[in-house]
């Protein structure tokens, strides 16, 4: 009886491992194919079956890509927009989450309720009023015109508020008794103890801005200010004469920073998302 139970348990584990191996392969293969396609030709990519090994045309494809797109400038534009947006978002959402979680004032619940309701509004609905606001502020065709409207993100406030609720209020009160100012308490005590939530917020904000396509496409008019998603769309070119190898190489370059950021902060991302489920 015991042996039968152990045998069934082993079979169950084997089935689970096989399922995980298959899903892992399905998840990783598109990235692998994208990376190797950047070193092959259109003929290799479109052949049946396609070539699944690295080719000798990486330098040639990179040269063609450089002629069609300023890689360094596009990378700088995307990094600037993403990093500045992430830094501002982390500060604003952390402060807002801290205030909504740890300060008692009239209307706190109502304000948080409106923030939650705003999550139901599709971003596409906001593009026209945002565009009018940017015209009035003279920020069209500028990176600040991309960054500032996107800071109206209720999810970041929600994430940080939920994590701040689990932070011990006793530590904040002890700091106040010791004479610490609210600013010092926030930066020296609260933020260092919610690093998992900050890691999750950094990943989410950086990724959302790095991959943002529609709003930069609307607000940016100069090729010299394009971010990667917009530049890749322009690189797509003639639908009847596409160089898929060059497109795949450009996509690989655009994808690498996101993969690196996630690998660095993956533990903090998981811990930060789960942190809001536990309250003091």
C-alpha positions in Angstrom: 0.0 0.0 0.0 2.8 2.4 1.0 4.8 1.4 -2.2 1.7 2.1 -4.4 1.3 5.6 -2.8 5.0 6.4 -3.3 4.8 5.2 -6.9 1.7 7.4 -7.6 3.5 10.3 -6.0 6.6 9.8 -8.2 4.4 9.6 -11.3 2.7 12.8 -10.3 6.0 14.5 -9.8 7.2 13.3 -13.2 4.0 14.6 -14.9 4.4 18.0 -13.2 8.1 18.2 -14.3 7.2 17.3 -17.8 4.5 19.9 -17.9 6.8 22.6 -16.4 9.5 21.7 -19.0 7.1 22.1 -21.8 5.7 25.4 -20.6 9.3 26.6 -20.0 10.2 25.7 -23.6 7.1 27.4 -25.0 8.0 30.6 -23.0 11.7 30.7 -23.8 11.6 29.6 -27.5 10.2 32.9 -28.9 13.1 34.8 -27.3 15.6 32.3 -28.5 14.2 32.5 -32.1 14.3 36.3 -31.9 17.9 36.4 -30.9 19.2 33.9 -33.4 17.1 35.5 -36.2 19.1 38.7 -35.8 22.2 36.8 -37.0 20.5 35.2 -40.0 19.0 36.3 -43.3 15.4 36.6 -44.5 15.8 33.4 -46.4 16.9 31.5 -43.3 14.1 32.9 -41.2 11.3 32.3 -43.8 12.6 28.8 -44.9 10.6 25.7 -44.0 11.7 24.7 -41.4 13.4 27.9 -40.3 17.0 27.9 -39.3 17.3 27.5 -35.5 21.0 28.2 -35.0 23.1 31.3 -35.0 24.3 32.6 -38.4 27.3 34.6 -39.6 25.3 37.7 -40.6 25.1 39.6 -37.3 27.6 42.3 -38.3 26.0 42.8 -41.7 22.5 43.0 -40.1 23.8 45.4 -37.5 25.3 47.6 -40.2 22.0 47.7 -42.1 20.2 48.5 -38.8 22.6 51.4 -38.1 21.9 52.8 -41.5 18.1 52.8 -40.9 18.0 53.7 -37.2 20.2 55.7 -34.9 20.6 52.9 -32.3 22.6 54.9 -29.7 20.2 57.9 -29.9 17.1 55.7 -29.7 18.6 53.8 -26.7 19.4 57.1 -25.0 15.9 58.4 -25.6 14.3 55.3 -24.2 16.6 55.1 -21.2 16.1 58.7 -20.4 12.3 58.5 -20.5 12.2 55.2 -18.7 14.7 56.1 -15.9 13.3 59.6 -15.2 9.7 58.3 -15.2 10.6 55.4 -12.9 12.5 57.6 -10.4 9.6 60.1 -10.3 7.0 57.4 -10.1 8.8 55.6 -7.2 9.0 58.8 -5.2 5.4 60.0 -5.9 3.7 56.6 -5.4 5.7 55.7 -2.3 4.9 59.1 -0.7 1.2 58.8 -1.7 1.0 55.2 -0.4 2.6 56.1 2.9 0.2 59.0 3.5 -2.9 57.0 2.6 -1.8 54.1 4.8 -0.3 55.7 7.9 -2.0 59.1 8.2 -5.5 59.6 9.5 -7.3 62.5 7.9 -10.8 63.4 6.8 -11.5 62.0 3.3 -8.7 59.5 3.2 -11.0 56.6 2.3 -12.8 58.7 -0.3 -9.5 59.7 -2.0 -8.4 56.1 -2.1 -11.8 55.2 -3.5 -11.4 57.7 -6.3 -7.9 56.4 -7.0 -9.3 52.8 -7.3 -12.2 53.9 -9.5 -9.7 55.6 -11.9 -8.1 52.2 -12.6 -11.3 51.4 -14.5 -10.7 54.2 -17.0 -9.0 52.9 -20.2 -5.8 54.8 -20.9 -6.9 55.3 -24.5 -9.7 57.6 -23.3 -7.1 59.9 -21.8 -5.0 60.5 -24.9 -7.1 63.4 -26.3 -7.2 65.4 -23.0 -3.5 64.7 -22.4 -2.6 65.9 -25.9 -4.6 69.1 -25.4 -2.9 69.6 -22.0 0.6 69.1 -23.6 -0.3 71.6 -26.4 -1.3 74.1 -23.8 1.9 73.5 -21.8 4.1 73.6 -24.9 5.4 70.1 -24.3 4.5 68.4 -27.6 7.4 66.6 -29.3 9.3 66.5 -26.0 10.3 63.7 -23.7 8.7 65.5 -20.7 5.5 65.4 -22.7 5.8 61.6 -22.7 6.7 61.3 -19.0 4.5 63.7 -17.1 1.0 62.5 -18.2 2.0 58.9 -17.6 2.6 59.7 -13.9 -1.2 59.6 -13.4 -1.0 55.9 -12.6 -3.3 54.6 -9.9 -1.8 51.1 -9.8 1.5 52.4 -8.3 -0.3 54.2 -5.5 -2.4 51.1 -4.8 0.6 48.8 -4.7 2.6 51.0 -2.3 -0.4 51.7 -0.1 -1.1 48.0 0.3 2.5 47.3 1.2 2.7 50.3 3.6 -0.3 48.9 5.5 1.8 46.0 6.6 4.6 48.2 7.8 4.7 48.4 11.7 3.2 51.7 12.8 5.1 51.3 16.1 8.4 52.0 14.3 7.0 55.2 12.9 5.7 56.3 16.3 9.0 55.5 17.9 10.8 57.6 15.4 8.5 60.5 16.0 9.0 60.2 19.8 12.8 60.3 19.2 12.3 63.6 17.4 12.6 62.4 13.8 10.9 64.6 11.2 8.3 63.0 8.9 10.6 63.4 5.9 13.5 61.7 7.7 11.2 58.9 9.0 10.0 58.3 5.4 13.4 58.2 3.8 15.4 56.6 6.6 13.0 54.1 8.2 10.1 53.4 5.9 11.6 53.2 2.4 14.6 50.9 3.5 12.1 48.5 4.9 9.8 48.2 1.9 12.5 47.4 -0.6 10.6 44.4 -2.1 7.7 46.7 -2.9 10.0 49.3 -4.4 11.7 46.6 -6.5 8.3 45.5 -7.8 7.4 49.1 -8.5 10.7 49.7 -10.3 10.1 46.7 -12.6 6.5 47.6 -13.4 7.1 51.3 -14.0 10.3 50.8 -16.0 8.8 48.1 -18.2 5.6 50.0 -18.8 7.4 53.1 -20.0 10.1 51.1 -22.0 7.3 49.3 -23.9 5.0 52.3 -24.2 4.1 52.8 -27.8 0.9 54.6 -28.4 1.4 57.8 -26.3 5.0 58.4 -27.5 3.7 57.9 -31.1 1.1 60.5 -30.5 3.2 63.1 -28.7 6.5 62.8 -30.5 7.0 64.1 -34.0 10.8 64.1 -34.5 12.7 61.0 -35.4 15.5 62.2 -33.2 13.3 61.8 -30.2 11.7 58.5 -30.9 11.8 55.7 -28.3 12.4 52.1 -29.2 8.7 51.0 -29.7 8.1 53.9 -32.1 11.4 53.5 -33.9 10.7 49.8 -34.3 7.3 50.5 -35.8 8.9 52.9 -38.3 11.5 50.3 -39.0 8.8 47.8 -40.0 8.6 49.6 -43.3 7.0 48.2 -46.5 4.8 45.2 -45.7 5.8 43.6 -49.0 9.5 44.0 -48.5 10.5 43.5 -44.9 13.9 42.6 -43.6 12.9 40.4 -40.8 16.5 39.8 -39.7 17.1 43.5 -39.1 13.7 43.9 -37.3 14.5 40.9 -35.1 18.0 42.3 -34.3 16.5 45.7 -33.3 13.8 43.9 -31.2 16.5 41.9 -29.5 18.4 45.1 -28.6 15.2 46.6 -27.3 14.4 43.5 -25.2 17.7 43.0 -23.4 17.4 45.9 -20.9 13.9 44.6 -19.8 15.3 41.1 -19.3 18.3 42.5 -17.3 16.0 44.6 -15.1 13.7 41.7 -14.4 16.6 39.3 -13.6 18.0 41.8 -11.1 14.8 42.6 -9.3 12.8 39.4 -9.8 13.0 38.4 -6.1 11.9 41.9 -5.0 9.1 41.8 -7.6 7.6 38.6 -6.2 8.0 39.7 -2.6 6.6 43.1 -3.3 3.5 41.8 -5.0 2.9 39.4 -2.2 3.7 41.9 0.5 0.4 43.7 0.3 -1.5 40.5 1.3 -0.3 40.7 4.9 -1.3 43.5 7.2 -0.1 44.4 10.7 
